[in-house]
């Protein structure tokens, strides 16, 4: 086969590309004297200035992604999620990334993108939220107790570290993340709490004797599912939700000396097999 | 549901790692050396090995032969187009026109290329395909059967335009980069292994039946699997594949006036959404 050559000629395909992009989200109406300046901005038909004056940030956030303003109940559910997950906490790897960037004098404008990239991962990050939302869609019509029993019998527990038996549910440092239960208790009391939160609560209850339960990603996924967000929005929404806390911790370190975070000494940084 | 558990959780796995990091990669022993997989960076690597040899070492733990490192470098050149119409490059250009830092621009360009459609993000699927294809061939399947099985997996797409990762490409048919890399492969003295050999058979089948051919990604993953790299290693090695082209696009945009790259008038975006409506009062 060594005589083979990729012989196909390089030719442009006859794809037809649009002359201009389109959007259903946002309308910019040009001013009369400058076609580049928007005189009016409308979000799904609503004038942005009217929204500024009449609606909350949470309402407009929902509107951006869902195309309609939320009911007050839906707005309340989303707002409580936004508060509950506003900060992954200073030990979280995404926050640690922000703090490391801050203390090592990375540009202020880089702190949030750095942290959000870490917050996008498949473990307790945005990618897990997306998968958890798909899991809710697939599983919500199954009996949570039957499914949990089946999973516990068939899915192999990893030999070390935590076990996410399905996206959004599992162990945290070997046990149940009990704080997530507190959040879920608040959320399930709300009128807009829906089938995903309800199903997830029953599912988590079936897992608790195995030291497994709700994870933060599962809680976010359940709320976003109940609010009608598509799974593809899950990763980014999770990043948006945690962005304030990540940035705050990163910025806090920018005024500290580089010694304000640990730098392992030789006794605690062990180079093996060299 | 209770938020408290009655027993003490076994946290020994985490306790053992708290404040302690064990590495098999290496590190800096201050005043002595910087070690990298047993090599002293400054004594054994700097000035003796190429950047791509050390890249392979860092990713895999194995120091690559120089010809393989040179092959990798050539493949990176192939992805270094200074053309801002390419999606990842356009992101770099947009960062340039907004006066972002080069690090931000190149980082986001690389992120953009972590795509299911092209470049580094498509490597996993490309490598999975050719690895499975060789296994299927060993199990007795013909090239036609291998191709059809893959196309059936993606039956939602038209069979008239085969969607097999590593074959065909956006915008154009054929791939000039494959021709260039074939020359490099030969010059550097590499033999064609079983994965690249099958990749070529599939290429011939697709050319004859669909007028589509192997692309840069398909060529590279087949070559790399033949060189004993696993899927995970390939994905990591090529993760920054596009960085040089993004640099070019960023630099040009950064050196020009802000927002001078393809400025858009309001009516250059077609609005297709809801017509103007009043904001309802909160009930």
HADDOCK unambig.tbl for C-alpha pairs under 7 A between the chains (distance, minus, plus):
assign (segid A and resid 1 and name CA) (segid B and resid 197 and name CA) 6.17 0.50 0.50
assign (segid A and resid 2 and name CA) (segid B and resid 192 and name CA) 6.17 0.50 0.50
assign (segid A and resid 4 and name CA) (segid B and resid 200 and name CA) 6.98 0.50 0.50
assign (segid A and resid 6 and name CA) (segid B and resid 178 and name CA) 6.73 0.50 0.50
assign (segid A and resid 6 and name CA) (segid B and resid 179 and name CA) 6.11 0.50 0.50
assign (segid A and resid 8 and name CA) (segid B and resid 174 and name CA) 4.98 0.50 0.50
assign (segid A and resid 8 and name CA) (segid B and resid 213 and name CA) 6.67 0.50 0.50
assign (segid A and resid 9 and name CA) (segid B and resid 174 and name CA) 5.38 0.50 0.50
assign (segid A and resid 10 and name CA) (segid B and resid 172 and name CA) 6.39 0.50 0.50
assign (segid A and resid 10 and name CA) (segid B and resid 173 and name CA) 5.32 0.50 0.50
assign (segid A and resid 10 and name CA) (segid B and resid 174 and name CA) 4.38 0.50 0.50
assign (segid A and resid 10 and name CA) (segid B and resid 175 and name CA) 5.88 0.50 0.50
assign (segid A and resid 10 and name CA) (segid B and resid 176 and name CA) 6.59 0.50 0.50
assign (segid A and resid 11 and name CA) (segid B and resid 172 and name CA) 5.32 0.50 0.50
assign (segid A and resid 11 and name CA) (segid B and resid 173 and name CA) 5.30 0.50 0.50
assign (segid A and resid 11 and name CA) (segid B and resid 174 and name CA) 6.79 0.50 0.50
assign (segid A and resid 12 and name CA) (segid B and resid 171 and name CA) 6.01 0.50 0.50
assign (segid A and resid 12 and name CA) (segid B and resid 172 and name CA) 4.17 0.50 0.50
assign (segid A and resid 12 and name CA) (segid B and resid 173 and name CA) 6.38 0.50 0.50
assign (segid A and resid 13 and name CA) (segid B and resid 171 and name CA) 5.50 0.50 0.50
assign (segid A and resid 13 and name CA) (segid B and resid 172 and name CA) 4.78 0.50 0.50
assign (segid A and resid 13 and name CA) (segid B and resid 173 and name CA) 6.42 0.50 0.50
assign (segid A and resid 20 and name CA) (segid B and resid 268 and name CA) 5.79 0.50 0.50
assign (segid A and resid 20 and name CA) (segid B and resid 269 and name CA) 5.85 0.50 0.50
assign (segid A and resid 20 and name CA) (segid B and resid 270 and name CA) 6.69 0.50 0.50
assign (segid A and resid 21 and name CA) (segid B and resid 269 and name CA) 5.18 0.50 0.50
assign (segid A and resid 21 and name CA) (segid B and resid 270 and name CA) 6.11 0.50 0.50
assign (segid A and resid 22 and name CA) (segid B and resid 269 and name CA) 5.27 0.50 0.50
assign (segid A and resid 22 and name CA) (segid B and resid 270 and name CA) 4.32 0.50 0.50
assign (segid A and resid 22 and name CA) (segid B and resid 271 and name CA) 5.66 0.50 0.50
assign (segid A and resid 22 and name CA) (segid B and resid 272 and name CA) 6.63 0.50 0.50
assign (segid A and resid 23 and name CA) (segid B and resid 270 and name CA) 6.38 0.50 0.50
assign (segid A and resid 23 and name CA) (segid B and resid 271 and name CA) 5.20 0.50 0.50
assign (segid A and resid 23 and name CA) (segid B and resid 272 and name CA) 5.79 0.50 0.50
assign (segid A and resid 23 and name CA) (segid B and resid 273 and name CA) 6.82 0.50 0.50
assign (segid A and resid 24 and name CA) (segid B and resid 271 and name CA) 5.87 0.50 0.50
assign (segid A and resid 24 and name CA) (segid B and resid 272 and name CA) 4.78 0.50 0.50
assign (segid A and resid 24 and name CA) (segid B and resid 273 and name CA) 3.74 0.50 0.50
assign (segid A and resid 25 and name CA) (segid B and resid 273 and name CA) 6.14 0.50 0.50
assign (segid A and resid 27 and name CA) (segid B and resid 271 and name CA) 5.71 0.50 0.50
assign (segid A and resid 28 and name CA) (segid B and resid 266 and name CA) 5.76 0.50 0.50
assign (segid A and resid 29 and name CA) (segid B and resid 266 and name CA) 6.39 0.50 0.50
assign (segid A and resid 30 and name CA) (segid B and resid 266 and name CA) 5.55 0.50 0.50
assign (segid A and resid 35 and name CA) (segid B and resid 265 and name CA) 5.44 0.50 0.50
assign (segid A and resid 35 and name CA) (segid B and resid 266 and name CA) 6.05 0.50 0.50
assign (segid A and resid 36 and name CA) (segid B and resid 264 and name CA) 6.78 0.50 0.50
assign (segid A and resid 36 and name CA) (segid B and resid 265 and name CA) 4.34 0.50 0.50
assign (segid A and resid 36 and name CA) (segid B and resid 266 and name CA) 5.50 0.50 0.50
assign (segid A and resid 38 and name CA) (segid B and resid 266 and name CA) 6.55 0.50 0.50
assign (segid A and resid 44 and name CA) (segid B and resid 273 and name CA) 6.11 0.50 0.50
assign (segid A and resid 44 and name CA) (segid B and resid 274 and name CA) 5.47 0.50 0.50
assign (segid A and resid 45 and name CA) (segid B and resid 274 and name CA) 5.00 0.50 0.50
assign (segid A and resid 45 and name CA) (segid B and resid 275 and name CA) 5.04 0.50 0.50
assign (segid A and resid 45 and name CA) (segid B and resid 276 and name CA) 4.17 0.50 0.50
assign (segid A and resid 45 and name CA) (segid B and resid 277 and name CA) 5.37 0.50 0.50
assign (segid A and resid 46 and name CA) (segid B and resid 276 and name CA) 5.96 0.50 0.50
assign (segid A and resid 46 and name CA) (segid B and resid 277 and name CA) 5.50 0.50 0.50
assign (segid A and resid 46 and name CA) (segid B and resid 278 and name CA) 6.13 0.50 0.50
assign (segid A and resid 46 and name CA) (segid B and resid 279 and name CA) 5.92 0.50 0.50
assign (segid A and resid 50 and name CA) (segid B and resid 279 and name CA) 6.51 0.50 0.50
assign (segid A and resid 51 and name CA) (segid B and resid 279 and name CA) 6.76 0.50 0.50
assign (segid A and resid 161 and name CA) (segid B and resid 13 and name CA) 6.74 0.50 0.50
assign (segid A and resid 173 and name CA) (segid B and resid 11 and name CA) 6.39 0.50 0.50
assign (segid A and resid 174 and name CA) (segid B and resid 9 and name CA) 6.49 0.50 0.50
assign (segid A and resid 174 and name CA) (segid B and resid 10 and name CA) 6.44 0.50 0.50
assign (segid A and resid 174 and name CA) (segid B and resid 11 and name CA) 6.08 0.50 0.50
assign (segid A and resid 175 and name CA) (segid B and resid 9 and name CA) 5.96 0.50 0.50
assign (segid A and resid 178 and name CA) (segid B and resid 3 and name CA) 4.73 0.50 0.50
assign (segid A and resid 178 and name CA) (segid B and resid 4 and name CA) 6.33 0.50 0.50
assign (segid A and resid 179 and name CA) (segid B and resid 3 and name CA) 6.80 0.50 0.50
assign (segid A and resid 181 and name CA) (segid B and resid 1 and name CA) 6.91 0.50 0.50
assign (segid A and resid 181 and name CA) (segid B and resid 3 and name CA) 5.65 0.50 0.50
assign (segid A and resid 182 and name CA) (segid B and resid 3 and name CA) 6.33 0.50 0.50
assign (segid A and resid 205 and name CA) (segid B and resid 1 and name CA) 6.86 0.50 0.50
assign (segid A and resid 268 and name CA) (segid B and resid 19 and name CA) 6.65 0.50 0.50
assign (segid A and resid 268 and name CA) (segid B and resid 20 and name CA) 4.62 0.50 0.50
assign (segid A and resid 268 and name CA) (segid B and resid 21 and name CA) 6.15 0.50 0.50
assign (segid A and resid 269 and name CA) (segid B and resid 20 and name CA) 6.13 0.50 0.50
assign (segid A and resid 269 and name CA) (segid B and resid 21 and name CA) 5.07 0.50 0.50
assign (segid A and resid 269 and name CA) (segid B and resid 22 and name CA) 6.04 0.50 0.50
assign (segid A and resid 270 and name CA) (segid B and resid 21 and name CA) 6.20 0.50 0.50
assign (segid A and resid 270 and name CA) (segid B and resid 22 and name CA) 4.69 0.50 0.50
assign (segid A and resid 270 and name CA) (segid B and resid 23 and name CA) 6.17 0.50 0.50
assign (segid A and resid 271 and name CA) (segid B and resid 22 and name CA) 6.08 0.50 0.50
assign (segid A and resid 271 and name CA) (segid B and resid 23 and name CA) 5.10 0.50 0.50
assign (segid A and resid 271 and name CA) (segid B and resid 24 and name CA) 5.94 0.50 0.50
assign (segid A and resid 271 and name CA) (segid B and resid 26 and name CA) 5.61 0.50 0.50
assign (segid A and resid 271 and name CA) (segid B and resid 27 and name CA) 6.91 0.50 0.50
assign (segid A and resid 272 and name CA) (segid B and resid 22 and name CA) 6.82 0.50 0.50
assign (segid A and resid 272 and name CA) (segid B and resid 23 and name CA) 5.90 0.50 0.50
assign (segid A and resid 272 and name CA) (segid B and resid 24 and name CA) 5.01 0.50 0.50
assign (segid A and resid 273 and name CA) (segid B and resid 24 and name CA) 5.98 0.50 0.50
assign (segid A and resid 274 and name CA) (segid B and resid 37 and name CA) 6.05 0.50 0.50
assign (segid A and resid 274 and name CA) (segid B and resid 38 and name CA) 4.28 0.50 0.50
